[in-house]
């Protein structure tokens, strides 16, 4: 019987370690995914950091060929994930704050562009990464994202950040990082 107790002890230890890893690893992964955004500082700089990360993924995607099906699909998945996380941060915090401050038209405009971005992701998945129309559609997608980013970074976000107090900016930064951490 001592052998059975030793076996049970190893099983119990393994189960406990598995449970601990199952509880800790998702949170560690989330923290790692949100770390560049957190490190960037205020909410505008954090969103710019995320924009640059998506830009690098698009650079790689737009250099693929029709025979790079797996690479295209992997990069599109990474882009979709990054943009979804980013959209949740903006749509749940920044755009409502814009609307609350009287910039409702800007808030709705940016939200409408997010809907177009989601449509592009759907279209690229639907048409298949080996078709001749895929890369031109991906370039059109990048042009929309790039114009959206430029408008946010050069016009809307800096003006909004400058128009609100440092306490309000700090609150937006905290809230935005929390939203990103939840979905990372």
N, C-alpha and C positions, 0 to 999 in steps of 0.2 A: 503494500500500500504506500510506502514512502515514495515510490516512483510516481504514483498517480498524483500525490500532493505536489511534487516538484514540477510535474507536467502542468498541473493546474496553475501553479504559481507563475510559470513562464507564459501560459496563455493569458492569465490575468494581467501580467505586466505588459504583454504585447497589446492587449485590448486597451489598457489604460494609455499606453503611448500612442496608439492609433487614434483614440478619442482626443487626446491632447493635440495631436497634429491636426486632426480634423477641425478642431476649434480655433487653433492658432493660425494655421497656414492661410486660410482665406483672408483673415484680417491683415496678415503680413503682406499678402499679395496686393490687397487694396491700398495699404499704406505705400507700397512701392510704386503702384500705378499713379497715385496722387502726389508723390514726392516732388516731381519737377514743378508742378503747379504750386504746391505749398512753398517751395524754395524761391519761387519767382518774386514773392512779396505781395504787393497789392493786387487787387482783382484785375486791373487792366494789364499789368505785366504778366500775371498768371495766364490770362487768356491769350496774350501774345505768344507765350511759351508754347501753349497748346497749338496755336496756329502754325508755328514753325515746325512742330513735330508732324503735323498733317501735311505740310508743304513738302517735307522730306519724303514722306510716303508717296505722295503724288509724283515727285521727281522719279522715284524708282518705278512706279506704275507706268508712267508715260514712256519709259524706255523699253518696255516689254514688247515682244513680238507675238504674233498669232500662235506660235508654238509654245509659248510660255504660259499655258493655261493654268497650271497649278500656282505659279508665281503670281499671276494676275489675280486669281481668286483669293489667295492668301493676303495680298496687299489690299485688295478691295475690302476684305473682312477687317483688316487692321484699320483702314480708313473709316469704315462704317462704325466700328467700335469707338474709335477716337472721337468722331464727329457726334455720335450719340451721347457719349459722356459729356462732351463739350456743350451740346445743345441742352442737355438737362440742366447744367450749371447756369447757362444763360437764360433759358426759358423759365426756370423756377425761381431765379433770383434777380438777375440783371434786367431782363425785359420788364418784369413787374415793377421794379424800382424806377425804370425809365418812365413807364406809364404813370406811376404814382406822382412823379415829379412834373407831370404835364407834357411829357414827350410821348404821348400815346401813339401818335402817327409813326414815329420812329420804331417804337416797340412792336407795333403790328407789322410794319414793313419788314423788320428783321425776322420776325416769326414766320411771315409768309415765305421768306427766302429759305428758312429752315425746312419748310414743307417741300419746296422745290428740290432741295438737296436730298431729302429722303426719297423723293420720286426718282432722282437720278440713280441712287443706289439700287432701288427696286428695278429700274429699267436695265441697268448693267447686269444684274443677276439674271433677269428674265431673258435677255438676248443671247447670253452665253459668251464666254471670254474668247472663243476661237473664231467668232464671226468677223467679217470685214468691217462691220459698222461699230464694233466694240471700242476700238481705240479712238476714233473720232468722237464717239459719245463720251468717253472718259475725258478727252480734252475739253469738250463742252462743259462737262461737270466741273473740271478744275477751273475753267474760266469763271463759272458762277461762284465757286467757293472763293477764288482769289478776289473777285470784285466785292463780295460780302465781307471778307476779312479786311480789305483795304478801307472800306467804308466804316467798319467798326473801329479800326485802329487809328485812322487818320482824322475822322470827323466826329463820330457819335460818342465813343467811349471817353476820349480825353476831355471833351467839352463837358460831359456829364460828371466825370470825376472832379473836374475843377469847380463845378457848380455846387457840389455838396461838401459838407464838412468832413474833416478828417475822421471824426467818430463814425459818421455815416459810411465813409469809405471802408473803415475797419470792419464795420458790421457786415457790409456787402462781401468783403473778402472772406470773413469767417463763414458766412452763410453759403457762399459759392463753393468754398473748399469742402464744407460738409456735404453739399449735394454731390460733388464729384467723388468724395470718398464713399458715399452710399452706393454709387453705381460702378465704381472702379472694379 
